[in-house]
Amino acid sequence: YMQNSAPKGVSSSFSQKEYLPDIALIINSSAVGRDVDNINYSKYSIDGFTEPDSEIPFNKDRGFNFNYAEVLMSSAVDPNFDAFAIFHMSSEDFEVDEAYVTTRDLPNGFKLKVGKFKSAFGRYNEKHQHTWDFSEQALVYNAFFGAEGIGDVGIQMQWVAPTDTYLMFGIEAMQGTNELSFGYEKSNNLYNSYAKTSIDITDDTSVLAGVSVLYGKNLEGDTNIYATDFTLQTQLSSYSSIALQSEYIYRNKEQKSHNIKQDGAYAQLVYKYNQNYATGIRYDVLMKTNNEEKNLDMYTGMIEYKPSEFSRLRLEYSIDKSKYFDGEQKDVQQLMLEFNVAIGAHSAHNY
């Protein structure tokens, strides 16, 4: 027989049928011109940071690329929990990019997240590729964490302070499978703590800032990573704004013979002329604090056109001085036209 009473702790008026999942599809592709052929480019390394044959999930080939399709699903589970899932599909594979549950109504400003998710480390890591201001990944993230960034199974707790100024603290415990900085497999080994704030200087100008500390284990010792980020944005009109964003990351990675101490940063300026047009420049640099070798850097400029909030064309040019081919550094020039569309309903992106 059918039981009419609701489960304990759930309102009798709650009906999950009223919370059908929001479903969205993101499609991303590109046309790339590059002065390195596809075979050689697939074998590049970043000297001192990554090995040859590292994963290149976006814009890999000179010519045409189907980068990915993403299916995003989100819904209220019941009065206590929300569920989110993001499935990433490419020509080579299908994977669960994120799948997690968050609490809805914990008291005193607390919130929990459990499942597989992108870490809230820094300003950049938590964002998906289609929400980036530039089509290429920031160089310091690629060098320290690889193409996927820090995304893992774990638990996250955040607390928003009851103050007039936004102030949020968070901690995470994750499995730590990222091989470039961690990868100790005998147990979970990655812990992140962070603080983020947002301050309105005027009615039109705001500052976002944050600090993050990662601690984990690699195969030979401990890894400690520290990051600080800063964003200054001024709203010029309803649809026009200018934003300066920068981030600095330092890594101390213990090895049996010595400690590897490295740091990197990026700074970018993005001007949104109106709701259709935007342009920006970015400078990336890796600094090898362990030795006297020169810095590795990259210069990027972009222009984008958005016919609507659901589609985007972006033309991007870069000069990349970080890549090594067969042990020799080579400046790589690249011109790329990226096309991105979204259909369906999904939650707003983080600012």
C-alpha positions in Angstrom: 0.0 0.0 0.0 1.0 3.7 -0.4 2.1 5.4 2.8 1.1 9.0 2.9 3.2 10.2 5.8 6.4 12.0 5.0 9.8 10.7 6.2 11.0 12.0 9.6 12.5 15.5 9.3 10.8 16.2 5.9 7.8 18.5 5.6 4.7 16.7 4.5 4.2 19.5 1.9 7.5 18.8 0.3 7.4 17.1 -3.1 10.5 16.2 -5.0 8.5 16.2 -8.2 8.5 20.0 -7.9 12.3 20.0 -8.0 13.1 18.5 -11.3 16.8 19.0 -12.1 18.0 22.1 -14.0 19.9 20.6 -17.0 22.4 22.5 -19.2 24.7 21.6 -22.1 27.9 23.4 -22.8 29.7 22.9 -26.2 33.2 24.3 -26.8 35.3 24.1 -29.9 38.2 26.1 -31.5 40.3 26.7 -34.6 44.0 27.1 -33.8 46.9 28.5 -35.8 50.3 27.6 -34.2 53.9 27.7 -35.3 54.5 24.2 -33.9 53.1 21.1 -35.6 50.7 18.8 -33.7 53.2 15.9 -33.1 55.8 18.1 -31.5 53.3 20.2 -29.5 51.8 17.0 -27.9 55.3 16.3 -26.5 56.1 19.7 -24.9 57.2 20.1 -21.3 57.6 23.0 -18.9 61.1 22.6 -17.8 61.3 21.9 -14.1 57.6 21.6 -13.7 55.9 19.1 -16.1 57.2 16.2 -18.2 56.7 15.6 -21.9 53.4 14.1 -23.0 51.4 15.9 -20.3 47.6 16.0 -20.9 46.4 18.7 -23.2 42.5 18.7 -23.0 41.8 22.0 -24.6 42.9 23.4 -28.0 45.4 20.6 -28.5 45.7 20.5 -32.3 46.8 23.0 -34.9 43.6 23.2 -37.0 40.2 22.3 -35.6 39.4 21.1 -32.1 36.2 19.8 -30.5 37.3 20.5 -26.9 34.4 19.1 -24.9 30.7 19.0 -24.2 29.6 19.4 -20.6 26.3 18.3 -19.1 25.4 20.2 -15.9 22.6 19.0 -13.6 21.5 20.6 -10.3 18.5 20.2 -8.1 17.2 20.4 -4.6 17.2 16.9 -3.0 14.9 17.9 -0.1 14.7 20.8 2.3 18.2 19.9 3.6 20.4 19.2 0.6 21.1 20.3 -3.0 22.8 18.0 -5.5 25.1 19.0 -8.4 26.7 17.0 -11.2 28.9 17.9 -14.2 29.8 15.3 -16.8 32.6 16.1 -19.2 32.7 14.5 -22.6 35.3 14.7 -25.3 36.3 12.6 -28.4 38.5 10.5 -26.2 36.7 10.0 -22.9 33.7 10.5 -20.6 34.2 11.5 -17.0 32.4 12.7 -13.9 34.0 16.1 -13.5 32.1 17.0 -10.4 29.3 15.3 -8.4 28.6 16.6 -4.9 25.9 17.4 -2.3 25.7 20.7 -0.4 23.7 21.5 2.7 20.9 24.1 2.5 20.2 25.4 6.0 22.9 24.7 8.5 22.8 27.3 11.4 25.3 30.2 12.1 26.6 30.6 8.5 28.0 27.1 8.0 27.8 25.1 4.8 29.1 21.6 3.9 30.0 20.0 0.6 30.6 16.3 0.1 31.5 14.4 -3.0 33.9 15.0 -6.0 34.4 18.7 -6.6 36.9 21.4 -7.6 38.8 22.8 -4.7 38.1 26.5 -3.7 41.9 27.0 -3.6 42.9 30.4 -4.9 40.8 32.6 -7.3 41.0 30.4 -10.4 40.9 26.7 -9.6 37.2 26.4 -8.9 36.1 27.8 -12.3 35.4 25.7 -15.3 37.1 26.4 -18.6 34.0 28.0 -20.3 33.9 30.6 -17.5 37.5 31.7 -17.8 38.3 35.2 -19.0 40.9 33.7 -21.4 40.7 30.4 -23.3 44.1 29.1 -22.1 44.7 28.0 -18.6 46.8 30.3 -16.3 50.4 29.1 -16.6 51.1 28.7 -12.9 48.1 26.4 -12.5 49.1 24.3 -15.5 52.6 24.0 -14.1 51.7 23.2 -10.5 48.5 21.2 -10.9 48.1 20.2 -14.6 45.2 20.7 -16.9 42.6 19.5 -14.5 43.6 21.7 -11.6 42.7 20.4 -8.1 39.5 18.4 -8.4 39.1 15.4 -6.1 36.9 13.4 -3.8 36.6 15.0 -0.3 34.6 17.2 2.1 34.5 20.9 2.4 33.2 23.1 5.2 32.7 26.9 4.8 31.6 29.5 7.3 30.5 33.1 6.5 31.1 35.5 9.3 28.0 37.5 10.5 29.6 40.8 9.6 28.6 43.7 7.2 31.7 43.0 5.1 31.7 39.6 3.4 34.2 37.3 5.1 34.3 33.6 4.5 36.6 30.9 5.9 36.9 27.4 4.5 38.6 24.1 5.1 38.8 21.0 2.8 40.1 17.4 3.2 40.6 15.7 -0.1 42.1 12.5 -1.5 45.1 14.2 -3.0 45.5 12.4 -6.3 47.0 15.3 -8.2 50.3 13.9 -9.4 52.2 17.1 -10.1 52.2 18.3 -6.5 50.8 15.5 -4.4 50.0 11.9 -5.4 50.7 10.0 -2.2 48.4 6.9 -2.6 48.4 5.1 0.7 45.7 7.4 2.3 44.0 10.7 1.8 46.7 13.3 2.0 45.5 16.8 0.9 44.2 19.6 3.1 43.3 23.1 2.2 42.4 26.1 4.3 41.4 29.5 3.0 39.9 32.9 3.7 38.1 35.1 1.2 36.6 38.6 1.5 34.8 41.2 -0.6 34.8 44.9 0.1 32.7 47.6 -1.6 34.9 50.7 -1.9 32.2 52.7 -3.6 28.8 51.9 -5.1 30.6 51.0 -8.3 34.0 49.6 -7.2 34.7 46.4 -5.2 37.7 44.5 -4.1 38.0 40.7 -3.7 40.9 39.2 -1.9 41.9 35.8 -0.6 44.6 33.6 0.8 44.9 29.8 0.6 47.2 27.2 2.1 47.5 23.7 0.7 49.3 20.9 2.6 49.7 17.4 1.2 52.2 14.5 0.5 54.0 13.6 -2.6 55.7 10.3 -3.2 58.9 11.5 -1.5 57.8 14.0 1.1 55.5 16.9 2.0 54.2 19.6 -0.3 53.2 23.0 0.9 51.6 25.5 -1.4 50.6 29.1 -0.5 48.5 31.5 -2.6 47.2 35.0 -2.5 44.8 36.6 -4.9 43.4 40.1 -5.5 40.7 41.4 -7.8 39.6 45.1 -8.3 36.5 45.7 -10.4 34.8 48.9 -11.3 31.3 49.0 -12.9 31.3 51.7 -15.5 27.6 51.3 -16.5 25.0 48.5 -16.4 26.9 46.4 -18.8 30.4 47.9 -18.9 33.2 47.2 -16.4 36.9 47.0 -16.0 38.6 44.3 -13.8 42.2 43.9 -12.7 42.9 40.4 -11.3 46.2 38.8 -10.1 47.3 35.8 -8.2 50.6 34.6 -6.7 51.4 31.0 -5.8 54.5 29.5 -4.0 55.3 25.8 -3.8 57.8 24.0 -1.6 57.9 20.3 -2.6 60.1 18.0 -0.6 62.2 15.4 -2.5 64.7 12.9 -1.2 67.7 14.9 -2.4 66.5 18.5 -2.0 63.4 20.7 -1.7 62.0 22.1 -4.9 61.0 25.8 -4.2 59.1 27.4 -7.1 56.6 30.2 -7.5 54.5 31.8 -10.3 51.9 34.4 -10.9 49.6 36.0 -13.4 48.0 39.5 -13.8 45.2 40.3 -16.2 43.1 43.3 -17.1 39.7 42.7 -18.7 37.5 45.5 -20.1 33.9 44.8 -20.9 32.7 47.5 -23.3 29.0 46.4 -23.1 27.0 43.2 -22.9 28.4 42.0 -26.3 32.0 43.0 -26.5 35.1 42.6 -24.2 38.8 42.7 -24.5 41.7 41.8 -22.2 45.4 41.2 -21.7 47.2 38.8 -19.4 50.8 38.2 -18.3 51.9 34.8 -16.8 55.2 34.0 -15.3 56.9 31.1 -13.6 59.9 31.9 -11.3 62.4 29.2 -10.6 63.6 30.2 -7.1 65.7 27.0 -6.8 68.3 28.1 -9.4 69.4 31.1 -11.5 67.6 30.1 -14.7 65.5 32.7 -16.4 61.8 33.0 -15.8 59.3 31.3 -18.1 56.5 33.6 -19.2 53.6 34.1 -21.5 51.8 37.1 -23.0 48.1 36.8 -24.1 45.6 39.2 -25.6 41.9 38.5 -26.4 38.8 40.0 -28.0 35.4 38.4 -27.5 32.0 38.9 -29.0 28.9 37.5 -27.2 25.8 37.6 -29.4 23.8 36.7 -26.3 24.4 35.3 -22.9 24.3 31.8 -24.3 27.0 32.1 -27.0 30.5 33.5 -27.3 33.2 33.9 -29.9 36.7 34.7 -28.6 39.8 35.6 -30.7 43.0 35.1 -28.7 46.7 35.6 -29.5 49.6 34.4 -27.3 53.3 34.3 -27.2 54.3 31.5 -24.9 58.0 31.3 -23.7 57.4 28.5 -21.2 57.5 25.4 -23.5 60.4 23.1 -24.1 60.7 20.6 -27.0 63.4 17.9 -26.8 65.1 19.9 -24.1 65.2 23.2 -25.9 63.1 26.2 -25.2 61.0 27.6 -28.1 58.7 30.6 -28.3 55.3 29.4 -29.4 53.0 31.8 -31.2 49.4 30.9 -31.3 46.2 32.5 -32.8 42.9 30.9 -31.7 39.3 31.4 -32.4 37.1 29.7 -29.7 33.4 29.1 -30.0 31.3 28.4 -26.9 27.5 27.9 -26.6 25.2 27.0 -23.7 21.7 25.7 -23.7 19.4 24.9 -20.8 19.3 26.2 -17.2 22.2 26.2 -14.8 23.2 28.1 -11.7 25.0 31.4 -11.9 28.8 31.4 -12.1 30.9 32.6 -9.2 32.1 36.2 -9.6 
